[in-house]
Amino acid sequence: MSLLKNIQLVWDFANYYVKSTNRHGLQGPFAYALNEAVFRRDRFDELFLPIERLRRKMLADTRTIQVRDFGAGFGGVNYTARTVSYIAKHSAKPPRYARMLYRLVKHRQPKIMLELGTSFGISALYQSSGAPQGKLLTLEGCPNTAQQARENFSQFSHCQIEVVEGPFDETLPSVLAQQQAIDYVYLDGHHRLEPTLKYVDMIYPHLSPDAVIVVDDINWSEEMKQAWQQLKTDARFTQSIDVFMMGLLFTNKDLSKENFTIRY
């Protein structure tokens, strides 16, 4: 990451922190309960230990694999040689935010979950562990990365995770056609304005009435900032929550239209 981008992130975080609120600034039982369960306290649980051992194993793995990147990097045109450790370092969500996803899923207990962007599956394991009775469908564009994720998931028999391999434009329509109602979505695969909005449009008709979409890296670039601004004002969603690295969108029509920036 360039020095200029680092400076911009620091500036953006400072602005976020000034605007953010804690539990005392939240109005309404829904946002307050969500904050208490998900954002207020960051507790460590013993069930995280095997996932973090896997993370450390990936971070120490010097093997080189051929990666096809469909995100904001190479556009899926070429395969690029990268070490497993490099991919794990740059694609896996930091433990603190992975634990946040776990608590969100545990709080809401979705039956059907959808993730766009598997990588090696660290975030998927956290999310699936939060709702072991639910099923997580995770989409990954790169065949070699998808295979490593499958090998990782095989070590966690309590998790119901299915890897769907291939470009999102090709795999997402068929995945959606097979699902009656999706309760939870995590978008972490193509960090650009147009694809983000397009995938939300594709997924929305398949959401349950009380679903949540988590959009990752909403401050990663100017395009993602624009995407988040459009999504949080979208009339299809009621409440939205900004925790700087991620944004949450809720479909529950019983909620009033409000946008919260919560300190995490």
Disulfide bonds with the S-S distance in Angstrom:
none
